[in-house]
């Protein structure tokens, strides 16, 4: 079931949404001398494409994460990290302003 979904995702993107960069990211990077080597390289790329490569069309997550319905969890983690980064930036700005003010500098 999972393999069928992943393969369907790859075929759908290749045929209807956009050209999959299989050629530029895989095939053209390595000379394919033997068929068995070419098949193994394409299998490696398809695994990468479905388990590691982030897809903008599905919210910058992998097809496997989408299949496992993890997008809500991933988006919540991203949102939490953004909030934390904003707090740290604000604290750093406030600290810089306080240090500048104590030195009599205008920022």
One Martini backbone bead per residue (centre of mass of N, CA, C, O) as a GRO file, in nm:
protein
  107
    1UNK     BB    1   0.061   0.061  -0.024
    2UNK     BB    2   0.294   0.261   0.021
    3UNK     BB    3   0.434   0.210  -0.249
    4UNK     BB    4   0.199   0.295  -0.429
    5UNK     BB    5   0.182   0.587  -0.333
    6UNK     BB    6   0.471   0.672  -0.399
    7UNK     BB    7   0.460   0.603  -0.698
    8UNK     BB    8   0.217   0.783  -0.763
    9UNK     BB    9   0.352   1.047  -0.682
   10UNK     BB   10   0.577   1.034  -0.889
   11UNK     BB   11   0.403   1.009  -1.144
   12UNK     BB   12   0.226   1.257  -1.107
   13UNK     BB   13   0.453   1.464  -1.104
   14UNK     BB   14   0.578   1.387  -1.377
   15UNK     BB   15   0.310   1.419  -1.561
   16UNK     BB   16   0.134   1.682  -1.425
   17UNK     BB   17   0.305   1.899  -1.253
   18UNK     BB   18   0.617   1.810  -1.307
   19UNK     BB   19   0.945   1.779  -1.359
   20UNK     BB   20   1.144   1.545  -1.265
   21UNK     BB   21   1.485   1.556  -1.142
   22UNK     BB   22   1.612   1.281  -1.226
   23UNK     BB   23   1.815   1.357  -1.442
   24UNK     BB   24   1.974   1.589  -1.287
   25UNK     BB   25   2.007   1.423  -0.996
   26UNK     BB   26   2.101   1.133  -1.135
   27UNK     BB   27   2.165   1.046  -1.434
   28UNK     BB   28   2.373   1.293  -1.512
   29UNK     BB   29   2.586   1.238  -1.268
   30UNK     BB   30   2.604   0.930  -1.373
   31UNK     BB   31   2.739   0.687  -1.536
   32UNK     BB   32   2.554   0.438  -1.726
   33UNK     BB   33   2.677   0.126  -1.803
   34UNK     BB   34   2.474  -0.050  -1.641
   35UNK     BB   35   2.164  -0.158  -1.577
   36UNK     BB   36   2.193  -0.234  -1.275
   37UNK     BB   37   2.307   0.042  -1.194
   38UNK     BB   38   2.073   0.215  -1.288
   39UNK     BB   39   1.858   0.085  -1.112
   40UNK     BB   40   1.993   0.147  -0.838
   41UNK     BB   41   1.997   0.459  -0.873
   42UNK     BB   42   1.691   0.496  -0.900
   43UNK     BB   43   1.614   0.369  -0.630
   44UNK     BB   44   1.768   0.569  -0.457
   45UNK     BB   45   1.620   0.821  -0.558
   46UNK     BB   46   1.330   0.739  -0.487
   47UNK     BB   47   1.383   0.718  -0.188
   48UNK     BB   48   1.470   1.010  -0.149
   49UNK     BB   49   1.216   1.148  -0.276
   50UNK     BB   50   1.014   1.003  -0.047
   51UNK     BB   51   1.201   1.047   0.243
   52UNK     BB   52   1.369   1.349   0.209
   53UNK     BB   53   1.235   1.519   0.007
   54UNK     BB   54   1.099   1.825  -0.025
   55UNK     BB   55   0.755   1.933  -0.091
   56UNK     BB   56   0.582   2.208  -0.181
   57UNK     BB   57   0.289   2.088  -0.250
   58UNK     BB   58   0.300   1.952   0.073
   59UNK     BB   59   0.462   2.154   0.280
   60UNK     BB   60   0.754   2.057   0.313
   61UNK     BB   61   0.730   1.741   0.276
   62UNK     BB   62   0.711   1.414   0.265
   63UNK     BB   63   0.538   1.158   0.135
   64UNK     BB   64   0.559   0.980   0.387
   65UNK     BB   65   0.447   1.186   0.588
   66UNK     BB   66   0.177   1.214   0.445
   67UNK     BB   67   0.093   0.914   0.463
   68UNK     BB   68   0.134   0.927   0.796
   69UNK     BB   69   0.003   1.194   0.902
   70UNK     BB   70   0.248   1.428   0.997
   71UNK     BB   71   0.191   1.732   0.932
   72UNK     BB   72   0.084   1.845   1.202
   73UNK     BB   73   0.338   1.783   1.366
   74UNK     BB   74   0.541   1.937   1.190
   75UNK     BB   75   0.401   2.216   1.203
   76UNK     BB   76   0.415   2.243   1.513
   77UNK     BB   77   0.721   2.237   1.537
   78UNK     BB   78   0.777   2.480   1.356
   79UNK     BB   79   0.615   2.686   1.520
   80UNK     BB   80   0.773   2.658   1.782
   81UNK     BB   81   1.049   2.741   1.665
   82UNK     BB   82   0.962   3.025   1.575
   83UNK     BB   83   0.885   3.132   1.853
   84UNK     BB   84   1.160   3.091   1.982
   85UNK     BB   85   1.321   3.271   1.785
   86UNK     BB   86   1.169   3.532   1.845
   87UNK     BB   87   1.240   3.548   2.144
   88UNK     BB   88   1.547   3.557   2.109
   89UNK     BB   89   1.556   3.811   1.934
   90UNK     BB   90   1.417   4.000   2.134
   91UNK     BB   91   1.620   3.961   2.363
   92UNK     BB   92   1.867   4.060   2.202
   93UNK     BB   93   1.759   4.342   2.138
   94UNK     BB   94   1.711   4.435   2.431
   95UNK     BB   95   2.002   4.396   2.523
   96UNK     BB   96   2.130   4.591   2.320
   97UNK     BB   97   1.971   4.841   2.411
   98UNK     BB   98   2.065   4.839   2.706
   99UNK     BB   99   2.370   4.853   2.650
  100UNK     BB  100   2.358   5.116   2.486
  101UNK     BB  101   2.224   5.293   2.707
  102UNK     BB  102   2.448   5.250   2.926
  103UNK     BB  103   2.665   5.390   2.717
  104UNK     BB  104   2.514   5.631   2.558
  105UNK     BB  105   2.375   5.510   2.312
  106UNK     BB  106   2.232   5.528   1.991
  107UNK     BB  107   1.996   5.308   1.804
   0.00000   0.00000   0.00000
